[in-house]
Amino acid sequence: MVRIGTVVMGASDVRRAAAFWKAALGHVEREPLQDDWVVLVPADGHGVGLSLGRSDTPVQEIPRVHLDLYTEEQDAEVDRLVALGAARVDRELYPDDPDFVVLAGTEGNRFCVIDTTHG
């Protein structure tokens, strides 16, 4: 099974967005905030985190919000999700040796399946 690990949102100003969401949700930084990335988690340790990544992309062109689904069995979960109707999304911007696979659900909404065992 997979579970939601973090919801990821693009932000043109990560520091400003982090200040807002920390105040709005009562989340704290998992690691020190960087200019282009931060992961916020519930202060009490329970619940879904919120990741904010720098994005200069217009909202409608590439989705700025998507789900990260965490699993220790990435290949099996990707296969299962594809069998349920998801489609693989080709990305030109994959880093070398990524820990994620991008899929699109039946409505075209993108999400990532994250391999939690990956370094």
N, C-alpha and C positions, 0 to 999 in steps of 0.2 A: 504494500500500500504506500501511497504517497501522502504527504501532508503539506500544508502551506507553511513555508519557512519565513519568507519575507514578501511584502508587497514592495515593488520597486517603482519609483517615480522619477522622472526627469525633472531637473530644476536648472534654471539659468544661473541662479545664485544659491549654491548649496548651503552656505552658512546661514543665509536669511531663511531659507526653507527649513533647515534644521532647527533654528530657534523657534519658528512657528510651531512645527510639529512636536517638538519637545514640550512646549507649553500647552499645546492643545491636547496631547495624549498622555502626558506624564511619562514619556519615554526618556531614556538616557542613552548616551553614546556607548556602543559596545567596545569600540576602539576610538582613539582620538580622531576627531573630525579632520578631514583633509579638504582642500579647496574644491576637489572634484568628486568626493565620495564620503559617505558616512552611513553606518548602519545604526539605526535606533531600535532599542528593545524596551519592552515594558520594565519599569523600575523594579517591580516585584518578581520579575523573572518568568511570568506566566503570560502567554499570549503570542500573537504574531508581531514580528518586527516590521519596521519600515526602513527601506534602503532608499537613499537619495543620491542620484548620480547626476553629475553635470551634463546638461543637454542643451545644445543650441538648435536642436531640431524643432521645427514647428509641430505642434501637437497633432495635427491631422495627418501629417506625412508619414510618420512612424509612431506607433503607439508609445506614449511616455509612461504608461502604467501597465504593468503585467504581473502575473503571478509567478513566483518561483516555487516549484514543487520539489520538496526534498525527499531523497530516497537513497538507500544503500544498494539498490538494485536497478541502476539507471537503464541498462539495456532492456531488461525485462519490462520495466515500467513504460519505457518508450514504445516497445512493441505492443503492450497492452493498450496504451492510449491511442496508438495508431489504429489498432483493431476496433476501437470504440468509435473511430471517425476522425481522429486528429490527423493532421498532415505535417510532415516535416517542412521546415522553412529553411531555404538556403540563405546563408548569410555570407556576405563578402568580408565582414568585419570580425569573423571568429579569431580569437587569439590562438597562438600555438598551444596545443594540448589543453583545450578548454575543459572545464568541469561541468559544462552545461550543454544541453541540446535544446534548440528552439523548435517549438511546435505551434501549430495553429489549431484551435478548436473548430468545431463544426460551423461556427459563425465567423470564423476568420480571426478571432481574438488570439493574440500570441501569448505564449507562456513558456517558461523554461523548466526543464527537468534537470535538477542539480544532483550530481553524484557526490554524496556526502563523504564517501571514502577516498575521494581524489585529494591527494596531497594538500 
